[in-house]
Amino acid sequence: MALTVLGIASTVIFGWILRDPAIIQIRSDFAPMVINTALGLAALAISILFSDSRFRGISVYASIFVVALAAVNLTQFLTGVDLGIDQALVQPFYNLGVSSPGRMSVSTSVCMLLMGVMGLVSGKSYARRMVRITGSSLVLGFAILGFLGYFLNFSSEYGWGTHSRMAIHTSLCFMLLAGAKIVRLGRVIKEEDNAQSAVVPMYVVMIGVLIAVGIWQLLLLKDIERNRSVTQSRAESFRAKLDGTFIPLEKALQQMARRMAVGAYRDEHVWSMDAQFYYEEFKGIRRIAWADQNLMLRWLYPMDKFSRDIRNTAMGRSEEIRRSLDLARQTHESRISRVIEMKSGGRGFGMLVPVYKNSVFIGMLSAGIDIRAFLDRFARIEGYHVALYEDGQEIYRSTEWDPVLSRDWVTRIRYSNMGVDWEIAFTPSSGVIRSNTSAVPSVVLVFAVGLFVLLGLALSFFGRAEELRRRARAMVDWKSAAMDATPLMMISFDENGIVREMNRSAEEMTGWKAEELAGKEHPFIFHDRQDVELMRLKLEGALSRPVGMGVEFIDAMFDAGFNAASEWVYVHRSGSRFLGQLFIGKVINENGHTTGYLAVVEDVTQKRQREKQIKEQEDKIIASARLASLGEMAAGIAHEINNPLTIINGHVGVLRRLLGARGLAADLEVQKRVEVVESTTQRIAKIVKGLRYYARESDHGDMEWVTVDAIIDDTLAFCSDKFRHEGVDLIARLEPNLKVFVRPYQISQVLLNLLNNAADAVQSVGTRKVVVEAKAVSDGVEISVSDSGPGVPAFLREKIMEPFFTTKEVGKGVGLGLSISEGIVRSHDGKFYLDTEAKQTRFVVWLPVKQ
């Protein structure tokens, strides 16, 4: 261990000589190991290596050097006087992550002082051993905190009143050195006759000191939370100031918009007077502009050279501005664009207010805003650094900041208004943090360490501890008996979601023994994985945040209200399944903290099967009645439309003959009008034909040879207008002269259902495209419908064909479309399936070519 530390320290010293940050720092946002720390660690390693040799003097001198070095650093911290030791050997070439460049942290100085003192305190007396075990335990505890602080996002230096963190490799070195001291001391004790009586108190002190250090850090966390709550409050206050600035500006522009709509601005001069007032009222506005209904810039203020250059040009030369313009016109609401590099220099954004007169768009008012000038008025807060991010990119920074300090103390909140979505990062300065530091944790640490030292000496408590353990065991036995007596499945977890125990019913219902699962995280092994994933998606949707597994999943169920009476599919170890109703309860201690969870499951498989059978019968009756009614209505509508349509077609033919007889056949305008009437009647005829097909839906009549073109044309007559209105590009790629022996109206029903599903699937993507293809394949014809939507998740592919399964919102689908379509295709001896190898969602209908 000592050799490892010597190697690390030597490497860091070499890095300082070469002035290479990569050697002295693990990562750029981690604190570096200063050269004085590296020298001290190297001296401590040498002290341990020579402590038991005939060169004991080297060990003593090395320890004296370490004590002196640590004492000087602590003196600098306590007095605030710079003694020049930090830059004595090399000039620091960094200034981030430490309060004074080149100075070791306070915790490093304390640990080094303790290790140096222990190197000087030798001998086998009980008191000296107690000093060594206490000091080593303190160093180990401080080092562990320093190490874990980098991964658990807390600063171990907070309790020392400074924010120059102990470097992570410094923490590792102290853990190795302290461990070496403890191992060596344990080996010495075991060599003595009374080893048993001496080892127990030593380890009691070691564990006690580690616990004391842990308690100390936990108390510090309360201070940390208080600091963070203050920072959170300041961040929310800043967010309110953003609203307090944006909203008046929006109202001012809306006032100008209303005046523009009623014609209050006779000319540009009158408009410029208002614009000048708001320009001077709201600091940071670079330019106010008015664009007409064609988005051509007409009036601008101030009329400087740049304004004259862009006057009478199209507004929205930037893609981001164009997108905001479109959204403002579509929503009739004010919008704030994304932050962009402005043509007139600097970074900024635009506030856009559409102007409507009698619901007719007549123009757009805009204010170009310099983001730095706009925010500097209230974002430069003493003692705090403020930064704004948009899509992860920094768009504003009030001051330069320390990334190491920010890593531990940053508070992030979101600001959303008028289409803008910014992340606000608020970081307090070290001075603000230090002003809220309490002395209570340090006092508690001193008393706790003393208490555990006394505890190690008071072995008489051992007997009492045994008695308490026996009583606790009896209570556990009573609880286990009560749990085993119930037929319900019961599993208990600790606050981290680790399984504590499970009753006999749980073992029987899952096939797992309690000892096999004890100590493991929440046992999703006997849950259906698809159920777990679906529940996770529901929780994320309900809570609007990512949800992980383990205890985070359980807490999310409580937050979303799913902890009571939720149903799950449970999987027995043998593979058999049953449906269980889950109830989860929290175990709360007297401080209101969660110390565990209790899951109770009732097998409701048979109950739900009976309910499902009743529901299926009801749904079938309702569906049958609905389809019968639709068939009758479709037949009546088709008949009523078809008769006048025949008359119209007849009159179109007569009209053509009359035009020819009267010499108007060459009149292109008249012929065009007649052709429009004729094409419209043909389109109506196709729709009527489709209705007649659906009127025969429940009639399993004779099959007939029909071209695939005719089936698809009749189907597209129903939905082509819908696709056009919703901006969906509908493409048909059909091989000619394909014939199939089918009931045309049923195949048309299948295709119509797939097209409607495809249209719904592409609503959430930018490129909306649906492709219908038909081609000949071996022994049949393949008709496919594919779309550019997000696709079907892998865990849902096995469920989509099940009756009543749907991912659509309530009222938009009952989950019967794909199930009915599969049944229709199978009745034609065909195949209906989802092509899982396609890059996009693609459903395939294969029909055999035979009679």
KANORKA-V51800 format. One record per helix or strand of 2 or more residues. SS is the DSSP state (H for helix, E for strand). FROM is the first residue (numbers start at 1). TO is the last residue. If there is no record, write none. Layout:
<<SS/FROM/TO> <SS/FROM/TO>>
This chain:
<<H/2/18> <H/21/24> <H/35/49> <H/56/79> <H/106/120> <H/126/152> <H/158/160> <H/168/190> <H/195/261> <H/268/281> <E/285/292> <E/296/301> <H/305/310> <H/319/331> <E/335/336> <E/340/341> <E/347/357> <E/360/370> <H/371/379> <E/384/390> <E/393/397> <H/403/409> <E/411/417> <E/420/428> <H/430/435> <H/440/457> <H/461/484> <E/489/494> <E/498/502> <H/504/510> <H/514/517> <H/524/526> <H/529/543> <H/551/560> <E/566/571> <E/577/588> <E/594/603> <H/605/661> <H/668/695> <E/704/707> <H/708/725> <E/729/734> <E/739/742> <H/744/764> <E/769/777> <E/780/787> <H/794/796> <H/817/827> <E/831/834> <E/842/848>>
